[in-house]
Amino acid sequence: SERLDMSLNTLRFVLTAAIIFVAAILLVSFLIESNNASQVLVITRPNGVVDVYDAPGWHWQGFGTPVHYSRRATISFPLDKLPLSVRFNDSGTAKLGGILNYELNGDKEQIKQLHSQFLTPESVQELLIKSHLGMAAFSTGSLLSSTESYSSSRGLMLELIQDQIEKGIYATDGSLVKEVDNLGLERTLTKIRIRKDKDGSNVIAAASPLKKFGITCQLNIKDI
């Protein structure tokens, strides 16, 4: 009987210790959060306060919600799966395959604004970066014909997309012009030109939203 009581007491002690240990681990996981050098940590406190940590190590979480943003990441748009579509001013189209490398270079206040607006790294990629990339490609397509994009102006096309990713979407003006195609047929096209300021620089109609948040990008087109 005494041995049985001792065994039961020992079992109770072991179970209680195990429960306390698990509870302590769970509690600690809500109190502190780890961050590494390749990430930026954003913690939203229960009272709504948002804190940003860019240093590696352990940081006070205090039952807040942590979100990790990679300082550097890559968005892929392979030609055979999710290509970038471009429509030219002669109604021709093209599909671009490649990658877009981006970096979060913003200060803590810019990261706070980014997180407050998009909440997750996935939303930043889909709703901000990829959306702006699509707008830059669409704007560039209206400036060129499909034949130009495959010949002498191919490099210019990539340059224009990259420039609009960084600075914003160009302001443009259009006019009707008549041209003779490769078959000797005359056709009327709408020529779109970039509007210039008094110094000859490109006028920006809509500033790049990436610049607002301190995001820099490098486009690499591999296939057309």
N, C-alpha and C positions, 0 to 999 in steps of 0.2 A: 504493500500500500504506500509506504513512504517512498519507495523507488518509483512507483507509478506517478506519485505527486511530483517528485523531482523531475521526472521525464517530461511531464506536462508543463511544469514551470519553465524548464529549459526550452521546450518547443514554443511556449508563449513568448519567451524572451527573444528567441531567434526570429520569430515571425514579426514581433514588434520592432526589432532592430532593422529587419529587412524593409518593413513599411516606412519607417523613419528615413532610412537611407534613400529609398526610391523617391519619397516625398521631397527630401532635401535636394536630390538631383533635379527633379522637376522644378522646384522653386528657384534653384540657381539658374536654370535655363531661361526663366522669365525675368531674372534680375540683371544678368550680364550677357553681353553678346560679343563674339569675336569678329575681328575684321582683319583682312590680310592686305598686303601692300598693293595688290592689283585691283582693289575694290574701293568704293566709297560707300560707307554705311549711313543709312538714313533711318532714324528712329522717331516714330510718332508716339508721343506720350498719351496716356489715358485722358489728360486734360486738353489734348489737341496741339500741344507744343511740338514743333518739329526740330530735331537736332541733327546735324551732319558731322560725321567723323571721317576724316581722310587719312588718319594715322593708323598704322597697323597695331593690333593688340586687343586687349579686352576693354569694353566700354560699358558704362552703366545703362541698362535697358529699362529697369524700373517698371516692368509689366507693360512696356510699350510694344509697338509692332515694328520689327526690324525689316528693312529691305536693302539688299546689296545690289549696287550698280557696278558693273565692270568698267574700269577706266578706259580700256580698249576692247573693242569687239568688231566683228566682221559680219556684214549682211551679204548673203550670197543670192544671186538671181541667175541660176544656170539656164542656158539656152533651151534645154530640153524639158525644163520643169516650170520654172517661174521667171520667164524672161521679162525684161523691161521693154514695154511697147512704145514705139515712136511713130507718129503720123506726120508725113511731110506735106509741104504746101501744094504738091501736085496730086494729093490723095494717095500716094504710095505709102507703104508701111514697112517697118523693120522691127526685128526683135533683137535686143541686145542681151548678151550673157556676160556675166562678170561678177565682181565683188565690190563692196563699198566698205572700206575700213574707216572707223570713226573713233574719236577720243573725247572723253569728258574732261575738258580743260577749264571748266567754269569754277568760280569761287564758291564758297559755301552758300551764299545767298542765291546764286544762280541755280545751284543744285536743289535748294529748297523750293524754288519756283518750279523747277522741272518736275520734282516729285509731287508737289501739290497739284500740278496740272495733269500729270500722266499716271502717277501712282506705282507703276511697275516698269521694269526694264523692257518687257515685251511690248507694252503700250508705247514706250518711247521709240522703239524700233518701227512698229507698224504705223502708228498714228502721226508720228513726227518725222522721223528720218526717211522712211520709205515713201511717205506721202509727199514730202518735199522733193525727193529724188524724182518721183513721177511727174511732178509739176515742172521741174527743170527740164526733163526730157521732152515733155509735151511742148513747152515753149520753144525749145531748140528745134524741134521738128518743123515748126511753122516757119522757121527762118531759112530752111533748105529744101531742095527738091530731093527725091529719092535717088536720082542719078548722081547728084553731088555727094550724097552721103557715102556712096560706094567708091568714089573716085578721089579727086583732089581735095574735097572738103571734108573727108572723113576725120582727119585730125582736128579740123576746126569744129566739127560737131562735138567731139569729146571735150574740147577746150571750152565750148560754150556751156555744155552741161555742167562741167566742174565749176566754172565761174559763177553760174547761177545757184549752184548748191551753196557756195561760200557767201556770195553777196546778196542774192535775191533774184526775183524774176524781173526780166527786162520790161520796160515800157516799149511798145512797138507802134509803128504806123504801117498801114497797108495801102497798096495801090494796084490797079489792074494793068497788066502788061501782056503784050503778045509775043510769043516765042515760036520758033520752028523746032519740032522734035527731031529725033533721029530718022524718022520715016519721011521727013520733009513736010509734015502736016503742021499747019499753024494752029496754035491753041492759045487761049487766054488764061492767064494764071494770076492769082493774087499774090503779089510780092510783099512779104512782110520784112520790114527793116527795123533795126534797133534805133530807138530815139536817142539822140545825142544832146548833151547840154552844151553851153557856150564854150566849154573847154574841150569839147570833142569826146568826153567820157560817156559811157553808156548810162542812160537814165534807168534807175531801179524803180519799178512800179510797186513791188512788194518786197520788203526787206526779208532776208533769210531768217526764219524762226530759229535755225540752229545757232546763229550768231548770238541771239538773245540769251541762250542758255550756255554759251561757251563751248559748243560742240564743233569740232573740226572734222572734216571728212576728206578722204582721198579715193577717187573713183578709178577703177581699173576694169576697162572693157576688154574681154578676151575673145568674144565671138559676136559677129553681126550676121 
